[in-house]
Amino acid sequence: MFFRKKQSVRSVYDDKLICLLNQARADWFKNRDLLRLSFEQNNELEAQTKAAQAKYFFLFREAKKRQIRIKE
């Protein structure tokens, strides 16, 4: 209890970043597939897809900067 090794703050936030990265990737792919399957041009869906893509690439660059490796 007293001598437990605490998990470092960096590793806690690295784990959160990995979770956010996976969620952002799933959202981007979902929106991209919906955009491809739609018959009419939907500007709102197009904007959501571009925002999801930008969010994913931002998180990806942050993970690369922090040198995070995803272990599967």
Buried (B, 14 or more C-beta within 10 A) or exposed (E): EEEEEEEEEEEEEBEEBBEBBEEBBEBBBEBBEEBEEEEEEEEEBEEBBBEBBEBBEEBBEEBEEEEBEEEE
